[in-house]
């Protein structure tokens, strides 16, 4: 199992948290999504066929920005 951990801006309330969690859970291969709203972090546990590129695109297309 792979893990992606990232800091994200734009998550300010539970609505945003639910939005990104639902979007990520639609990706085949995503097993678990953990979101820490106060810290602005997302941790994703995933397997193939999900890719880190696909997960990043999903987050960014949902209206959030990943801090690199």
mmCIF file of the N, C-alpha and C atoms, coordinates in Angstrom:
data_MODEL
# 
_entry.id   MODEL 
# 
loop_
_atom_site.group_PDB 
_atom_site.id 
_atom_site.type_symbol 
_atom_site.label_atom_id 
_atom_site.label_alt_id 
_atom_site.label_comp_id 
_atom_site.label_asym_id 
_atom_site.label_entity_id 
_atom_site.label_seq_id 
_atom_site.pdbx_PDB_ins_code 
_atom_site.Cartn_x 
_atom_site.Cartn_y 
_atom_site.Cartn_z 
_atom_site.occupancy 
_atom_site.B_iso_or_equiv 
_atom_site.pdbx_formal_charge 
_atom_site.auth_seq_id 
_atom_site.auth_comp_id 
_atom_site.auth_asym_id 
_atom_site.auth_atom_id 
_atom_site.pdbx_PDB_model_num 
ATOM 1   N N  . UNK A 1 1  ? 0.839   -1.176 0.000   1.00 0.00 ? 1  UNK A N  1 
ATOM 2   C CA . UNK A 1 1  ? 0.000   0.000  0.000   1.00 0.00 ? 1  UNK A CA 1 
ATOM 3   C C  . UNK A 1 1  ? 0.884   1.239  0.000   1.00 0.00 ? 1  UNK A C  1 
ATOM 4   N N  . UNK A 1 2  ? 0.472   2.246  -0.747  1.00 0.00 ? 2  UNK A N  1 
ATOM 5   C CA . UNK A 1 2  ? 1.191   3.513  -0.850  1.00 0.00 ? 2  UNK A CA 1 
ATOM 6   C C  . UNK A 1 2  ? 0.500   4.564  0.006   1.00 0.00 ? 2  UNK A C  1 
ATOM 7   N N  . UNK A 1 3  ? 1.268   5.569  0.406   1.00 0.00 ? 3  UNK A N  1 
ATOM 8   C CA . UNK A 1 3  ? 0.722   6.675  1.183   1.00 0.00 ? 3  UNK A CA 1 
ATOM 9   C C  . UNK A 1 3  ? 1.131   7.987  0.553   1.00 0.00 ? 3  UNK A C  1 
ATOM 10  N N  . UNK A 1 4  ? 0.164   8.877  0.417   1.00 0.00 ? 4  UNK A N  1 
ATOM 11  C CA . UNK A 1 4  ? 0.442   10.239 -0.036  1.00 0.00 ? 4  UNK A CA 1 
ATOM 12  C C  . UNK A 1 4  ? 0.037   11.171 1.090   1.00 0.00 ? 4  UNK A C  1 
ATOM 13  N N  . UNK A 1 5  ? 0.938   12.054 1.483   1.00 0.00 ? 5  UNK A N  1 
ATOM 14  C CA . UNK A 1 5  ? 0.672   13.029 2.529   1.00 0.00 ? 5  UNK A CA 1 
ATOM 15  C C  . UNK A 1 5  ? 0.950   14.404 1.957   1.00 0.00 ? 5  UNK A C  1 
ATOM 16  N N  . UNK A 1 6  ? 0.003   15.327 2.111   1.00 0.00 ? 6  UNK A N  1 
ATOM 17  C CA . UNK A 1 6  ? 0.235   16.664 1.577   1.00 0.00 ? 6  UNK A CA 1 
ATOM 18  C C  . UNK A 1 6  ? -0.455  17.728 2.417   1.00 0.00 ? 6  UNK A C  1 
ATOM 19  N N  . UNK A 1 7  ? 0.094   18.930 2.338   1.00 0.00 ? 7  UNK A N  1 
ATOM 20  C CA . UNK A 1 7  ? -0.517  20.111 2.940   1.00 0.00 ? 7  UNK A CA 1 
ATOM 21  C C  . UNK A 1 7  ? -1.352  20.788 1.864   1.00 0.00 ? 7  UNK A C  1 
ATOM 22  N N  . UNK A 1 8  ? -2.549  21.202 2.253   1.00 0.00 ? 8  UNK A N  1 
ATOM 23  C CA . UNK A 1 8  ? -3.487  21.753 1.284   1.00 0.00 ? 8  UNK A CA 1 
ATOM 24  C C  . UNK A 1 8  ? -4.064  23.059 1.819   1.00 0.00 ? 8  UNK A C  1 
ATOM 25  N N  . UNK A 1 9  ? -4.194  24.052 0.934   1.00 0.00 ? 9  UNK A N  1 
ATOM 26  C CA . UNK A 1 9  ? -4.860  25.290 1.315   1.00 0.00 ? 9  UNK A CA 1 
ATOM 27  C C  . UNK A 1 9  ? -6.259  25.299 0.706   1.00 0.00 ? 9  UNK A C  1 
ATOM 28  N N  . UNK A 1 10 ? -7.155  26.012 1.365   1.00 0.00 ? 10 UNK A N  1 
ATOM 29  C CA . UNK A 1 10 ? -8.509  26.144 0.852   1.00 0.00 ? 10 UNK A CA 1 
ATOM 30  C C  . UNK A 1 10 ? -9.546  25.328 1.602   1.00 0.00 ? 10 UNK A C  1 
ATOM 31  N N  . UNK A 1 11 ? -9.106  24.395 2.440   1.00 0.00 ? 11 UNK A N  1 
ATOM 32  C CA . UNK A 1 11 ? -10.057 23.618 3.247   1.00 0.00 ? 11 UNK A CA 1 
ATOM 33  C C  . UNK A 1 11 ? -10.349 24.412 4.511   1.00 0.00 ? 11 UNK A C  1 
ATOM 34  N N  . UNK A 1 12 ? -11.521 25.024 4.562   1.00 0.00 ? 12 UNK A N  1 
ATOM 35  C CA . UNK A 1 12 ? -11.812 25.885 5.694   1.00 0.00 ? 12 UNK A CA 1 
ATOM 36  C C  . UNK A 1 12 ? -12.963 25.400 6.558   1.00 0.00 ? 12 UNK A C  1 
ATOM 37  N N  . UNK A 1 13 ? -13.714 24.412 6.077   1.00 0.00 ? 13 UNK A N  1 
ATOM 38  C CA . UNK A 1 13 ? -14.851 23.944 6.859   1.00 0.00 ? 13 UNK A CA 1 
ATOM 39  C C  . UNK A 1 13 ? -15.149 22.485 6.517   1.00 0.00 ? 13 UNK A C  1 
ATOM 40  N N  . UNK A 1 14 ? -16.137 21.922 7.194   1.00 0.00 ? 14 UNK A N  1 
ATOM 41  C CA . UNK A 1 14 ? -16.484 20.522 6.980   1.00 0.00 ? 14 UNK A CA 1 
ATOM 42  C C  . UNK A 1 14 ? -17.035 20.267 5.590   1.00 0.00 ? 14 UNK A C  1 
ATOM 43  N N  . UNK A 1 15 ? -17.616 21.286 4.971   1.00 0.00 ? 15 UNK A N  1 
ATOM 44  C CA . UNK A 1 15 ? -18.129 21.120 3.610   1.00 0.00 ? 15 UNK A CA 1 
ATOM 45  C C  . UNK A 1 15 ? -16.991 20.846 2.636   1.00 0.00 ? 15 UNK A C  1 
ATOM 46  N N  . UNK A 1 16 ? -15.910 21.606 2.761   1.00 0.00 ? 16 UNK A N  1 
ATOM 47  C CA . UNK A 1 16 ? -14.738 21.383 1.916   1.00 0.00 ? 16 UNK A CA 1 
ATOM 48  C C  . UNK A 1 16 ? -14.092 20.042 2.189   1.00 0.00 ? 16 UNK A C  1 
ATOM 49  N N  . UNK A 1 17 ? -14.064 19.669 3.458   1.00 0.00 ? 17 UNK A N  1 
ATOM 50  C CA . UNK A 1 17 ? -13.502 18.384 3.859   1.00 0.00 ? 17 UNK A CA 1 
ATOM 51  C C  . UNK A 1 17 ? -14.289 17.239 3.225   1.00 0.00 ? 17 UNK A C  1 
ATOM 52  N N  . UNK A 1 18 ? -15.608 17.322 3.299   1.00 0.00 ? 18 UNK A N  1 
ATOM 53  C CA . UNK A 1 18 ? -16.464 16.287 2.715   1.00 0.00 ? 18 UNK A CA 1 
ATOM 54  C C  . UNK A 1 18 ? -16.310 16.251 1.202   1.00 0.00 ? 18 UNK A C  1 
ATOM 55  N N  . UNK A 1 19 ? -16.223 17.417 0.578   1.00 0.00 ? 19 UNK A N  1 
ATOM 56  C CA . UNK A 1 19 ? -16.082 17.500 -0.880  1.00 0.00 ? 19 UNK A CA 1 
ATOM 57  C C  . UNK A 1 19 ? -14.832 16.779 -1.363  1.00 0.00 ? 19 UNK A C  1 
ATOM 58  N N  . UNK A 1 20 ? -13.695 17.065 -0.751  1.00 0.00 ? 20 UNK A N  1 
ATOM 59  C CA . UNK A 1 20 ? -12.447 16.450 -1.203  1.00 0.00 ? 20 UNK A CA 1 
ATOM 60  C C  . UNK A 1 20 ? -12.409 14.970 -0.860  1.00 0.00 ? 20 UNK A C  1 
ATOM 61  N N  . UNK A 1 21 ? -12.947 14.596 0.288   1.00 0.00 ? 21 UNK A N  1 
ATOM 62  C CA . UNK A 1 21 ? -12.967 13.187 0.679   1.00 0.00 ? 21 UNK A CA 1 
ATOM 63  C C  . UNK A 1 21 ? -13.815 12.367 -0.290  1.00 0.00 ? 21 UNK A C  1 
ATOM 64  N N  . UNK A 1 22 ? -14.978 12.884 -0.660  1.00 0.00 ? 22 UNK A N  1 
ATOM 65  C CA . UNK A 1 22 ? -15.841 12.180 -1.614  1.00 0.00 ? 22 UNK A CA 1 
ATOM 66  C C  . UNK A 1 22 ? -15.189 12.066 -2.981  1.00 0.00 ? 22 UNK A C  1 
ATOM 67  N N  . UNK A 1 23 ? -14.520 13.122 -3.427  1.00 0.00 ? 23 UNK A N  1 
ATOM 68  C CA . UNK A 1 23 ? -13.862 13.101 -4.735  1.00 0.00 ? 23 UNK A CA 1 
ATOM 69  C C  . UNK A 1 23 ? -12.736 12.064 -4.755  1.00 0.00 ? 23 UNK A C  1 
ATOM 70  N N  . UNK A 1 24 ? -11.937 12.024 -3.704  1.00 0.00 ? 24 UNK A N  1 
ATOM 71  C CA . UNK A 1 24 ? -10.825 11.074 -3.652  1.00 0.00 ? 24 UNK A CA 1 
ATOM 72  C C  . UNK A 1 24 ? -11.316 9.636  -3.547  1.00 0.00 ? 24 UNK A C  1 
ATOM 73  N N  . UNK A 1 25 ? -12.392 9.421  -2.814  1.00 0.00 ? 25 UNK A N  1 
ATOM 74  C CA . UNK A 1 25 ? -12.920 8.065  -2.650  1.00 0.00 ? 25 UNK A CA 1 
ATOM 75  C C  . UNK A 1 25 ? -13.497 7.488  -3.945  1.00 0.00 ? 25 UNK A C  1 
ATOM 76  N N  . UNK A 1 26 ? -13.746 8.327  -4.937  1.00 0.00 ? 26 UNK A N  1 
ATOM 77  C CA . UNK A 1 26 ? -14.248 7.854  -6.236  1.00 0.00 ? 26 UNK A CA 1 
ATOM 78  C C  . UNK A 1 26 ? -13.137 7.268  -7.099  1.00 0.00 ? 26 UNK A C  1 
ATOM 79  N N  . UNK A 1 27 ? -11.888 7.513  -6.723  1.00 0.00 ? 27 UNK A N  1 
ATOM 80  C CA . UNK A 1 27 ? -10.755 7.009  -7.498  1.00 0.00 ? 27 UNK A CA 1 
ATOM 81  C C  . UNK A 1 27 ? -10.521 5.545  -7.136  1.00 0.00 ? 27 UNK A C  1 
ATOM 82  N N  . UNK A 1 28 ? -10.510 4.697  -8.155  1.00 0.00 ? 28 UNK A N  1 
ATOM 83  C CA . UNK A 1 28 ? -10.288 3.273  -7.931  1.00 0.00 ? 28 UNK A CA 1 
ATOM 84  C C  . UNK A 1 28 ? -8.880  3.051  -7.388  1.00 0.00 ? 28 UNK A C  1 
ATOM 85  N N  . UNK A 1 29 ? -8.797  2.350  -6.275  1.00 0.00 ? 29 UNK A N  1 
ATOM 86  C CA . UNK A 1 29 ? -7.519  2.076  -5.631  1.00 0.00 ? 29 UNK A CA 1 
ATOM 87  C C  . UNK A 1 29 ? -7.328  2.832  -4.331  1.00 0.00 ? 29 UNK A C  1 
ATOM 88  N N  . UNK A 1 30 ? -8.134  3.882  -4.103  1.00 0.00 ? 30 UNK A N  1 
ATOM 89  C CA . UNK A 1 30 ? -8.042  4.635  -2.849  1.00 0.00 ? 30 UNK A CA 1 
ATOM 90  C C  . UNK A 1 30 ? -8.702  3.818  -1.744  1.00 0.00 ? 30 UNK A C  1 
ATOM 91  N N  . UNK A 1 31 ? -7.951  3.563  -0.675  1.00 0.00 ? 31 UNK A N  1 
ATOM 92  C CA . UNK A 1 31 ? -8.451  2.754  0.432   1.00 0.00 ? 31 UNK A CA 1 
ATOM 93  C C  . UNK A 1 31 ? -8.931  3.591  1.599   1.00 0.00 ? 31 UNK A C  1 
ATOM 94  N N  . UNK A 1 32 ? -8.197  4.654  1.908   1.00 0.00 ? 32 UNK A N  1 
ATOM 95  C CA . UNK A 1 32 ? -8.552  5.468  3.067   1.00 0.00 ? 32 UNK A CA 1 
ATOM 96  C C  . UNK A 1 32 ? -8.091  6.899  2.852   1.00 0.00 ? 32 UNK A C  1 
ATOM 97  N N  . UNK A 1 33 ? -8.931  7.844  3.275   1.00 0.00 ? 33 UNK A N  1 
ATOM 98  C CA . UNK A 1 33 ? -8.597  9.265  3.190   1.00 0.00 ? 33 UNK A CA 1 
ATOM 99  C C  . UNK A 1 33 ? -8.731  9.854  4.589   1.00 0.00 ? 33 UNK A C  1 
ATOM 100 N N  . UNK A 1 34 ? -7.648  10.414 5.097   1.00 0.00 ? 34 UNK A N  1 
ATOM 101 C CA . UNK A 1 34 ? -7.661  11.077 6.399   1.00 0.00 ? 34 UNK A CA 1 
ATOM 102 C C  . UNK A 1 34 ? -7.390  12.552 6.202   1.00 0.00 ? 34 UNK A C  1 
ATOM 103 N N  . UNK A 1 35 ? -8.277  13.389 6.744   1.00 0.00 ? 35 UNK A N  1 
ATOM 104 C CA . UNK A 1 35 ? -8.136  14.837 6.585   1.00 0.00 ? 35 UNK A CA 1 
ATOM 105 C C  . UNK A 1 35 ? -8.082  15.483 7.961   1.00 0.00 ? 35 UNK A C  1 
ATOM 106 N N  . UNK A 1 36 ? -7.056  16.305 8.168   1.00 0.00 ? 36 UNK A N  1 
ATOM 107 C CA . UNK A 1 36 ? -6.929  17.080 9.392   1.00 0.00 ? 36 UNK A CA 1 
ATOM 108 C C  . UNK A 1 36 ? -7.219  18.529 9.020   1.00 0.00 ? 36 UNK A C  1 
ATOM 109 N N  . UNK A 1 37 ? -8.437  18.948 9.290   1.00 0.00 ? 37 UNK A N  1 
ATOM 110 C CA . UNK A 1 37 ? -8.886  20.280 8.890   1.00 0.00 ? 37 UNK A CA 1 
ATOM 111 C C  . UNK A 1 37 ? -8.086  21.400 9.550   1.00 0.00 ? 37 UNK A C  1 
ATOM 112 N N  . UNK A 1 38 ? -7.855  21.377 10.880  1.00 0.00 ? 38 UNK A N  1 
ATOM 113 C CA . UNK A 1 38 ? -7.095  22.474 11.501  1.00 0.00 ? 38 UNK A CA 1 
ATOM 114 C C  . UNK A 1 38 ? -5.672  22.623 10.960  1.00 0.00 ? 38 UNK A C  1 
ATOM 115 N N  . UNK A 1 39 ? -5.030  21.509 10.627  1.00 0.00 ? 39 UNK A N  1 
ATOM 116 C CA . UNK A 1 39 ? -3.660  21.570 10.111  1.00 0.00 ? 39 UNK A CA 1 
ATOM 117 C C  . UNK A 1 39 ? -3.612  21.690 8.590   1.00 0.00 ? 39 UNK A C  1 
ATOM 118 N N  . UNK A 1 40 ? -4.744  21.452 7.915   1.00 0.00 ? 40 UNK A N  1 
ATOM 119 C CA . UNK A 1 40 ? -4.781  21.538 6.459   1.00 0.00 ? 40 UNK A CA 1 
ATOM 120 C C  . UNK A 1 40 ? -4.001  20.432 5.784   1.00 0.00 ? 40 UNK A C  1 
ATOM 121 N N  . UNK A 1 41 ? -4.095  19.209 6.319   1.00 0.00 ? 41 UNK A N  1 
ATOM 122 C CA . UNK A 1 41 ? -3.354  18.096 5.732   1.00 0.00 ? 41 UNK A CA 1 
ATOM 123 C C  . UNK A 1 41 ? -4.296  16.984 5.280   1.00 0.00 ? 41 UNK A C  1 
ATOM 124 N N  . UNK A 1 42 ? -3.831  16.252 4.283   1.00 0.00 ? 42 UNK A N  1 
ATOM 125 C CA . UNK A 1 42 ? -4.556  15.091 3.771   1.00 0.00 ? 42 UNK A CA 1 
ATOM 126 C C  . UNK A 1 42 ? -3.577  13.927 3.713   1.00 0.00 ? 42 UNK A C  1 
ATOM 127 N N  . UNK A 1 43 ? -4.018  12.773 4.192   1.00 0.00 ? 43 UNK A N  1 
ATOM 128 C CA . UNK A 1 43 ? -3.237  11.544 4.085   1.00 0.00 ? 43 UNK A CA 1 
ATOM 129 C C  . UNK A 1 43 ? -4.098  10.517 3.359   1.00 0.00 ? 43 UNK A C  1 
ATOM 130 N N  . UNK A 1 44 ? -3.562  9.967  2.287   1.00 0.00 ? 44 UNK A N  1 
ATOM 131 C CA . UNK A 1 44 ? -4.310  9.030  1.451   1.00 0.00 ? 44 UNK A CA 1 
ATOM 132 C C  . UNK A 1 44 ? -3.558  7.709  1.386   1.00 0.00 ? 44 UNK A C  1 
ATOM 133 N N  . UNK A 1 45 ? -4.249  6.629  1.702   1.00 0.00 ? 45 UNK A N  1 
ATOM 134 C CA . UNK A 1 45 ? -3.716  5.279  1.547   1.00 0.00 ? 45 UNK A CA 1 
ATOM 135 C C  . UNK A 1 45 ? -4.304  4.739  0.244   1.00 0.00 ? 45 UNK A C  1 
ATOM 136 N N  . UNK A 1 46 ? -3.434  4.275  -0.652  1.00 0.00 ? 46 UNK A N  1 
ATOM 137 C CA . UNK A 1 46 ? -3.926  3.819  -1.960  1.00 0.00 ? 46 UNK A CA 1 
ATOM 138 C C  . UNK A 1 46 ? -3.072  2.704  -2.533  1.00 0.00 ? 46 UNK A C  1 
ATOM 139 N N  . UNK A 1 47 ? -3.659  1.999  -3.477  1.00 0.00 ? 47 UNK A N  1 
ATOM 140 C CA . UNK A 1 47 ? -2.992  0.941  -4.240  1.00 0.00 ? 47 UNK A CA 1 
ATOM 141 C C  . UNK A 1 47 ? -3.224  1.213  -5.717  1.00 0.00 ? 47 UNK A C  1 
ATOM 142 N N  . UNK A 1 48 ? -2.606  0.401  -6.558  1.00 0.00 ? 48 UNK A N  1 
ATOM 143 C CA . UNK A 1 48 ? -2.879  0.470  -7.998  1.00 0.00 ? 48 UNK A CA 1 
ATOM 144 C C  . UNK A 1 48 ? -4.346  0.148  -8.220  1.00 0.00 ? 48 UNK A C  1 
ATOM 145 N N  . UNK A 1 49 ? -5.009  0.743  -9.157  1.00 0.00 ? 49 UNK A N  1 
ATOM 146 C CA . UNK A 1 49 ? -4.473  1.541  -10.265 1.00 0.00 ? 49 UNK A CA 1 
ATOM 147 C C  . UNK A 1 49 ? -4.344  3.037  -9.962  1.00 0.00 ? 49 UNK A C  1 
ATOM 148 N N  . UNK A 1 50 ? -4.652  3.495  -8.746  1.00 0.00 ? 50 UNK A N  1 
ATOM 149 C CA . UNK A 1 50 ? -4.508  4.914  -8.402  1.00 0.00 ? 50 UNK A CA 1 
ATOM 150 C C  . UNK A 1 50 ? -3.037  5.312  -8.464  1.00 0.00 ? 50 UNK A C  1 
ATOM 151 N N  . UNK A 1 51 ? -2.799  6.536  -8.929  1.00 0.00 ? 51 UNK A N  1 
ATOM 152 C CA . UNK A 1 51 ? -1.433  7.061  -8.992  1.00 0.00 ? 51 UNK A CA 1 
ATOM 153 C C  . UNK A 1 51 ? -1.371  8.380  -8.232  1.00 0.00 ? 51 UNK A C  1 
ATOM 154 N N  . UNK A 1 52 ? -0.181  8.744  -7.812  1.00 0.00 ? 52 UNK A N  1 
ATOM 155 C CA . UNK A 1 52 ? -0.011  10.001 -7.091  1.00 0.00 ? 52 UNK A CA 1 
ATOM 156 C C  . UNK A 1 52 ? -0.406  11.181 -7.978  1.00 0.00 ? 52 UNK A C  1 
ATOM 157 N N  . UNK A 1 53 ? -0.138  11.078 -9.268  1.00 0.00 ? 53 UNK A N  1 
ATOM 158 C CA . UNK A 1 53 ? -0.512  12.138 -10.211 1.00 0.00 ? 53 UNK A CA 1 
ATOM 159 C C  . UNK A 1 53 ? -2.034  12.295 -10.261 1.00 0.00 ? 53 UNK A C  1 
ATOM 160 N N  . UNK A 1 54 ? -2.738  11.186 -10.302 1.00 0.00 ? 54 UNK A N  1 
ATOM 161 C CA . UNK A 1 54 ? -4.199  11.211 -10.338 1.00 0.00 ? 54 UNK A CA 1 
ATOM 162 C C  . UNK A 1 54 ? -4.772  11.810 -9.040  1.00 0.00 ? 54 UNK A C  1 
ATOM 163 N N  . UNK A 1 55 ? -4.165  11.473 -7.905  1.00 0.00 ? 55 UNK A N  1 
ATOM 164 C CA . UNK A 1 55 ? -4.622  12.009 -6.623  1.00 0.00 ? 55 UNK A CA 1 
ATOM 165 C C  . UNK A 1 55 ? -4.387  13.516 -6.550  1.00 0.00 ? 55 UNK A C  1 
ATOM 166 N N  . UNK A 1 56 ? -3.233  13.959 -6.988  1.00 0.00 ? 56 UNK A N  1 
ATOM 167 C CA . UNK A 1 56 ? -2.935  15.404 -6.990  1.00 0.00 ? 56 UNK A CA 1 
ATOM 168 C C  . UNK A 1 56 ? -3.906  16.158 -7.886  1.00 0.00 ? 56 UNK A C  1 
ATOM 169 N N  . UNK A 1 57 ? -4.157  15.620 -9.077  1.00 0.00 ? 57 UNK A N  1 
ATOM 170 C CA . UNK A 1 57 ? -5.105  16.261 -9.992  1.00 0.00 ? 57 UNK A CA 1 
ATOM 171 C C  . UNK A 1 57 ? -6.489  16.362 -9.380  1.00 0.00 ? 57 UNK A C  1 
ATOM 172 N N  . UNK A 1 58 ? -6.920  15.319 -8.703  1.00 0.00 ? 58 UNK A N  1 
ATOM 173 C CA . UNK A 1 58 ? -8.233  15.302 -8.065  1.00 0.00 ? 58 UNK A CA 1 
ATOM 174 C C  . UNK A 1 58 ? -8.336  16.410 -7.020  1.00 0.00 ? 58 UNK A C  1 
ATOM 175 N N  . UNK A 1 59 ? -7.320  16.542 -6.194  1.00 0.00 ? 59 UNK A N  1 
ATOM 176 C CA . UNK A 1 59 ? -7.315  17.574 -5.152  1.00 0.00 ? 59 UNK A CA 1 
ATOM 177 C C  . UNK A 1 59 ? -7.370  18.958 -5.778  1.00 0.00 ? 59 UNK A C  1 
ATOM 178 N N  . UNK A 1 60 ? -6.532  19.187 -6.776  1.00 0.00 ? 60 UNK A N  1 
ATOM 179 C CA . UNK A 1 60 ? -6.460  20.508 -7.397  1.00 0.00 ? 60 UNK A CA 1 
ATOM 180 C C  . UNK A 1 60 ? -7.709  20.834 -8.214  1.00 0.00 ? 60 UNK A C  1 
ATOM 181 N N  . UNK A 1 61 ? -8.300  19.849 -8.870  1.00 0.00 ? 61 UNK A N  1 
ATOM 182 C CA . UNK A 1 61 ? -9.518  20.094 -9.638  1.00 0.00 ? 61 UNK A CA 1 
ATOM 183 C C  . UNK A 1 61 ? -10.745 20.236 -8.745  1.00 0.00 ? 61 UNK A C  1 
ATOM 184 N N  . UNK A 1 62 ? -10.600 19.891 -7.470  1.00 0.00 ? 62 UNK A N  1 
ATOM 185 C CA . UNK A 1 62 ? -11.686 20.086 -6.513  1.00 0.00 ? 62 UNK A CA 1 
ATOM 186 C C  . UNK A 1 62 ? -11.641 21.487 -5.904  1.00 0.00 ? 62 UNK A C  1 
ATOM 187 N N  . UNK A 1 63 ? -10.659 22.295 -6.328  1.00 0.00 ? 63 UNK A N  1 
ATOM 188 C CA . UNK A 1 63 ? -10.590 23.679 -5.897  1.00 0.00 ? 63 UNK A CA 1 
ATOM 189 C C  . UNK A 1 63 ? -9.627  23.953 -4.749  1.00 0.00 ? 63 UNK A C  1 
ATOM 190 N N  . UNK A 1 64 ? -8.744  23.009 -4.462  1.00 0.00 ? 64 UNK A N  1 
ATOM 191 C CA . UNK A 1 64 ? -7.791  23.166 -3.385  1.00 0.00 ? 64 UNK A CA 1 
ATOM 192 C C  . UNK A 1 64 ? -6.379  23.213 -3.962  1.00 0.00 ? 64 UNK A C  1 
ATOM 193 N N  . UNK A 1 65 ? -5.467  23.815 -3.215  1.00 0.00 ? 65 UNK A N  1 
ATOM 194 C CA . UNK A 1 65 ? -4.095  23.949 -3.698  1.00 0.00 ? 65 UNK A CA 1 
ATOM 195 C C  . UNK A 1 65 ? -3.159  23.151 -2.810  1.00 0.00 ? 65 UNK A C  1 
ATOM 196 N N  . UNK A 1 66 ? -2.331  22.334 -3.426  1.00 0.00 ? 66 UNK A N  1 
ATOM 197 C CA . UNK A 1 66 ? -1.329  21.565 -2.693  1.00 0.00 ? 66 UNK A CA 1 
ATOM 198 C C  . UNK A 1 66 ? -0.102  22.430 -2.504  1.00 0.00 ? 66 UNK A C  1 
ATOM 199 N N  . UNK A 1 67 ? 0.386   22.494 -1.277  1.00 0.00 ? 67 UNK A N  1 
ATOM 200 C CA . UNK A 1 67 ? 1.615   23.245 -0.985  1.00 0.00 ? 67 UNK A CA 1 
ATOM 201 C C  . UNK A 1 67 ? 2.799   22.317 -1.131  1.00 0.00 ? 67 UNK A C  1 
ATOM 202 N N  . UNK A 1 68 ? 3.720   22.656 -2.018  1.00 0.00 ? 68 UNK A N  1 
ATOM 203 C CA . UNK A 1 68 ? 4.906   21.822 -2.257  1.00 0.00 ? 68 UNK A CA 1 
ATOM 204 C C  . UNK A 1 68 ? 6.098   22.359 -1.523  1.00 0.00 ? 68 UNK A C  1 
# 
